[in-house]
Amino acid sequence: MDTRQPTVFAQCTPGKRDSTPAFPVLYHSGNGGSIPYNQTSLNNITWFERISHNSSLPGVLWICLQAAEYGSNSIGGIVAVPSTNGSNTHELFACTLSAHWMSIAIESSFQNGPLQIYGSSDDWYNYQSQEESTRVEIIPEWASGVDFVLPESDNRTVIQSLLWSAGAWGAETIEATNITNKVEAILSLMVTDGMSKNYNNIGIQGSLKDDWKSQILPVNGKVYGHGGEIFDLDGAPCAECSRLQMIVSVIGYGYGLSSAVLFSTCILAVYVFIVSVHVIRSTFTQLSSTAFESVTELVAIAAKSAPPTTLENTGAGISTLETMKTQVRLSASNGHVELIFGDGAVKRVAANRAYG
């Protein structure tokens, strides 16, 4: 089935807790460096203090980044990762994200096991090769919804739990190396997970048609081809709908109206006609013979036949077609049947008479 898959690319610039966030600039032609984000409404506190809840817990603040200044992007995020033991050099990360709905072809398989759905887009790892038309603009209100509280994880938020699991935060499991890469991976995972989950008010648009079963079959009475629409979309708000198209393949044998099939049908009809004529003739004449259906019987008749003059110079190793073109007939002779080659005289073999 042809569908779309969320893919998110993230790049972060690390900084100290008292530094000004500098967001990476994403261009399709390459990395455009970093530009500081100047914001004056912090009320004399640092970005780190605003996001990290008085420097105690990790957090993320989502920000809209203007494309004219920061290049093609979906949203920006500032992540604060407090260091509980002083091992982290960088505790503030300014990240630029580029989210895309990328076209893929997924397949399903349920043979010898549970249903599996798999598929991936081409060149998914390279955001520079993706067309701008696939990019999604994300608002901070939506992005805030992907960092919700997890009651089963001691009421930590999603980003806090992921940073803890990755060893990027927490006194017991702290690993100061590659924190930037871990933050990039976590933000990409959070946004991708959020995009893969529909809003509560999003579903299949339109109403199911009464003849939806016939709509699945090829239109205009064709054997193969595309079907119709199973949903009635009149009045449905489909300005931002995503079209889902199902392609069904059935493996089997069948006949269609093609030249090869017509030719085969004609050959089969001629064969049926010849067999029908033979059956009718045999029924009325009551003439039928099974005496010459095996090579053994023909060899026995040939052994009892007189040597023909037509084949005087012919023996083993026939190499010309003229010999093969010689006419062979059956003839009655002295109470037995023999083979006559060429244009010799032939005596008719009588029906219902036994020959030795």
Sequence and secondary structure as in RCSB ss.txt:
>XXXX:A:sequence
MDTRQPTVFAQCTPGKRDSTPAFPVLYHSGNGGSIPYNQTSLNNITWFERISHNSSLPGVLWICLQAAEYGSNSI
GGIVAVPSTNGSNTHELFACTLSAHWMSIAIESSFQNGPLQIYGSSDDWYNYQSQEESTRVEIIPEWASGVDFVL
PESDNRTVIQSLLWSAGAWGAETIEATNITNKVEAILSLMVTDGMSKNYNNIGIQGSLKDDWKSQILPVNGKVYG
HGGEIFDLDGAPCAECSRLQMIVSVIGYGYGLSSAVLFSTCILAVYVFIVSVHVIRSTFTQLSSTAFESVTELVA
IAAKSAPPTTLENTGAGISTLETMKTQVRLSASNGHVELIFGDGAVKRVAANRAYG
>XXXX:A:secstr
 EEEEEEEEEEEEEE TTS  EEEEEETTEEEEEEE     STT  HHHHHTTTTTS EEEEE   HHHHBS SE
EEEEE   SSS  S  EEEEEEEEEEEEEE EEE TTSS EEE   TTTT GGGS GGGEE   HHHHHTTS EE
GGGTTEEHHHHHHHHTTSS TTT   TTHHHHHHHHHHHHHHHHHHS  TT    SEE TTHHHHHS GGG SSS
    SEE TT   TT    B           S HHHHHHHHHHHHHHHHHHHHHHHHHHH     TTSSHHHHHH
HHHTS   GGGTT  SS   HHHHT  EEEEEETTEEEEEETT       TT    
